[in-house]
């Protein structure tokens, strides 16, 4: 099957073009959605482009041109219009954060590909497999916050929503034939309901890779260095890793240099960064030496022996069931649901039904087996 030729995308950047787009989409039973953000180029990420497609038209909406998008949000909330995403948890989280949208009636093509045990779940790989088309992904890491956007970037963005409906239509018969459609619909709707708005960047020492391996003294210095990096990144409006790498912070915290020349000996700190930030780094170290602050240890939830037993039993059951049905383990039940069931002390089937209230199809399909697994852990 070869999708039809892409139409010219409608650029939505004015009240007139916005209303024209809304009027068209409101008559559709399916809308494909994708977004582009600037997480690799800004301190605070934001949605920079919203791509929307029907079966006949494509639209590229510039959110910077509008003070609110409430009418679009009303379309997203309509249960009679199916919204198609690929790996939509990130897009939905971003849209909830920036615009407080709600979603109903979701179909996620990556979840569909997972349920069909596709070996490669990437959007480009699926388009190549089913439509014999190779999508150019060169702008995947581009700065979508810049204006004006290049014509090539707009064409790239259009592809990401344009092929979603044809891909869904290609996967649907396979899902129906294998009795896996309800699994996908349940997971997709769960995504719409359970995905929380993505948090804006927050200073957190435990997000620095390698922090958990440091001594208490080095961790205290790392905290000061990380705060310095956050202040610089916020002022420059760039992601913290574009100021200094995590590896650089770790090496400075471990070596605790006394002279600026020592910074040049660190493998992870290029000379240009020493020139730009060396004085500030040394000033931060000196201030820390004069008044070191203790960092509270990271609190990790430790599973009880009973929880561990339930989790292991559920994991083994999930793996075997997946093998029996030709499904990946996470298509049987998600890791989040598995952990929730392991955490709870379920004593009867009603409690299990309540714990799985957002997964009624899975409760109907696997509830009896899950309850038997949990009961055996009590022996």
N, C-alpha and C positions, 0 to 999 in steps of 0.2 A: 504494500500500500504506500503510495506516495502522496504526502500532503499537498494541498493546492498551493499555488504560488503566493508568496506573502504579499498582501496589499500594502499600499503606502500607509504608514502609521499616522494616526491623527495626533498632532502635538497639542496637549491640553495645558494651556498656560494663561487662560483668560476666562472671565465669567461666561462668555459666549460658547467657547469650545468646551468648557466644563459642563454646561447645561446640555449641549448636543451629545456629549458622551453619555451623560446620565440618562437621557431620553432613550438612547439606543440600548444601553445595558439593562434598563428596567424592563425591556420586552423579552429578554433572554431567559432561558432556563438554566444556562451554564455560563459562568465567567471564569476565565483563567487569570491568575494573579501572580506576580512576582515583584520583587523590590530590589533596589540597589541602595546601599548605604556607604558611609565613608569611615567605617571603623578603623581602617588602616591609615587614615590620614587626619584624624581629628581627635582631640581629647575626649569630647562628648560626641558620641555617635548619633547620627540622625538619618532618617529615611530621606534619600535625595532624589529618588525617582520611583514611581509606581507604574508598572506595566500591567495593562488589562487587555484581555482579548475575549471576543465572542467567537462564534464559529465563522464569522464573516469579516470582522473588523478588529484592528489593533489600535490601542491608544497608549501614549506615553505621557503620563501626568507629572508635571513639575510641581511638587508640593511647596517649593519656595515661593511660588506665585500666588499662594492663597493663605488667608489667615485662619481658615477652618475648612474642614472637609466633611461636615456632618451629614450631608445628603449622600455622600458615597458610603459613609458608615451605615446608613439605613439600608442601603443595598446589600452590604456585607452581612447584615443581621437577618435578612429575609431568609426564611426556611424554604421557600419555594424556588430559590435560585441556588444551584450547586456551585460552590467555589472550588476551583481546582488549583492545587499547589504542587510543587515538588520539594520535598523536605521543608514543609511549610512551617515547622515550629519556630524557626528563626524569623521568617517573614512575619508571622502572626505576632510573635513577641515584640518585634520592632513596631509594628502597626498599632498594637495595643499601647505600647509605651508612648509613642509620639502623638497618637490621635484618639486614644481611648476607644478604639473600635471593638465591637463584639462580633463573633462569627457563629453562624449556624450552617449546617449542611455542607460539610467539607469532604473533598475527595483528594487524597494525597497520592501522587503517582509513585513516589518512592516507597511508601508503605505497600502499594499494590505490587511493585516489583519485588519487595521483600517477601510478600506472601506467595509470590510465584517462584521464589528461590532463584531469582536472577543472579548470576555471578557478579555482575557489576551494576551497582545501583545508581551511578552517576547519571545526571540528566543527559549529558552529551553522549555517553555510551549507549543509553537506551535509544536516543534519536538515531544514532548511527546504525544500531542493530535493526530497528524496526522500519526506518525510512531511508536507510542507505545515504544518510546525509552527515557530513562532518561539520560540526559547529565550531567556529573560531572562538576560543576562550581567552584571547589575549587581553581583554579588558576586564577580566575577572577581579583583578586587584587594583583597578584604576581608581582615581580620585573622582567619585561621582558628585562630590560637593562643588566642583569647579563649574563655572559658567563662563561662556556658553559651552555646552557639551558638543563634542565632535560628532559629525554625521556618522562616522564609523562606530562610535560608542552607542548611539541611538539604535543603529541597526543590530548591534550585538544584543542590546537590551530587548528589542522587539522579539527576537528569536526565543527568548526565555519564557515568554508568555504565549507566543503564537502557536507553538507546537504542543502545548500542554493538553488542549482538548483532543486533538488527534491521538496523542499518546494514551490518554484515558480511554478513548473509544477503542483503541487497539488492545488494551489490557483487559477491558471489561469482559469480553467473551471468555477469555482464559480463566478469569476469576470465577465466573458463573459456572463454567464447565467443571472446575475443580472444587466447587463448594467453598470458596474462600472469600467471596465478595463481602459477606457480613463481617468477617474479621477485619477487613480493610475499612469498611464504613464505620465500624465501632471505634477503631483506633483513630481514624480521621476526625470523627466527632469528638472523641476524647481529647485530641490535640486542640481543637477549637475551644473546648471548655477548660482544660487543665493547664495549658501553656500560660504562664504569667507574663505580664509586661516585662520586657528585658530591663534590667536595672542599668542606669547610667554608671559610668566608670566610678568606682569608689576606691579610695586608698586602702590597701590591705596587704600587710607584709607577707601573709601566707600565700599570696598569689605570686610571689617572687619564687621562681623555680630554684630549688636548692635550699630554701630557708629552713626547712625542717631538719636539715643535716648539720646546722651550725651550732656551735657552743652558745651558752647563754650570753657571754660577752660579745661574741661576733654578731649574735642576733640583735643585741641592743644597738650596735653600730649600724647594722643593716636597716633597722627601723628609722634611724636618723637619715641615712643616705636615701632610703626610699621616699621619705617625706620631702627631701630636697628635690629629688627627681620629679615627684608629683607637682611641686610648685612650678618648676621650670616648664613641664609639659603643659600644665594648665595655662600658663602665661603665653606660651607659644601656640597653643591649641593644636598640639600634636599628640599622638599616643606616647605613653612613657617609654616604650622600647625604642622610639626614635631619638630619645635624649641619651640614655645609657642602657645597655642591655642588662638583663638579669644577671648574666654571667659576670659582667663588670662589677656590679654591686656586690655580688658574692665574694669575688676576689679581693675587692677593697676591704670588705668587712673581715675577711680572714687574715689579710696581711697587715691591716691597720698602719699604713705608712706614716712616717714622721716628716718626710720631705716630699715636695712635689715631684722631684726627679724620680722617685720610686714608682710613681704612677706609670711612667713610660715603660717600666719593666713588666707590666701586667699584660699578658697575651690578649686579653679581651678588650683592652682600652686603646683604640687607635690614637696616634699622635694628635690628630686634629681635635679629638675630644679632650685630650689633656690640655691642649692650648685653650679650648673654649670653656671647659668646666673645671680645670685643675685647681684654680684658686678657690673656687666655691667648694669643691670637694674637701680640700685641706681645711678650709674654715669650718665646714660641717664636722669634720673629724675632731678638730680642736675644741669646738663647742661641746661635742659629745664627751670628750675626755674630762672636761671640767664639770659636766653634770650628766653622767650616764643614767639612762632610764631603763628600768627592768621591763622586759616584754613578758606579758602573761603567756603561759604555755597554751598551745593550741588544744582545744578540747575535742576529742574524737569520741564518738559514741561507740562503746564497746558492747558487742553482742553478748548476751548471756549464753550459757551452755544450751539452754532450751531453744533460744532463738537460732543459734548456730545449727542445731540439729534440724530444726524445721526448714531453715534455708537450704541446707545441704540436701535434704530429702526432696524439697520442691525443685531444686536445681536438677537433680538426677531424673525426677519424673518429667520435667520440662524437656530435657535433652532427649530422653527416650521417646517421648511423645512426638517430638519434632522429627526424629528419625523415622518413626512409624508412619507419620503422615507426609513425609517429604517436605517438611517446613523448617525454616530456621527456628531456633529455640525462642528468640524474642518475638516471633509471630504467634507462638502458643500463648504465652503471657509475657508482658514486659518485665524488665528487671525491677522497675519501680513497684509494680503490683506484686511481684514475687517478694520483694523486701517488706512490703506492707503486710502481706499475709504471714510472713515469718515473724514479724514483730508482734502481731496480735496473738492472744491466747484464745483461739476459736473453739467453742465448746459444742456448737450445734450448727445445722445447715442454715438456719435463719441468720446467725451471726456471719457466716460465710457469705450469704446472699447480700447482706448489708455491706460487708467489706468490698464486695464486687459490684456495688450498685451502679457504677458507671460502665460496667462491662457485662450487661445482661446476657448478651449472646454467648460470651465465654462462660458465664455461670451455667447457662443451659447446656453448653457443649461439654464443659470440663468440670463443672462443679462437683459432681459425685466423686470423680477420680481425685480431685484436689482434697476433698474432705477426708477421703480414705487415707491419703498420704499423710495428712496432718494427724489423723487419729493414730496411725502406726507409730508416730514419733513419741507418743505418750506411753508406749509399752516399755 
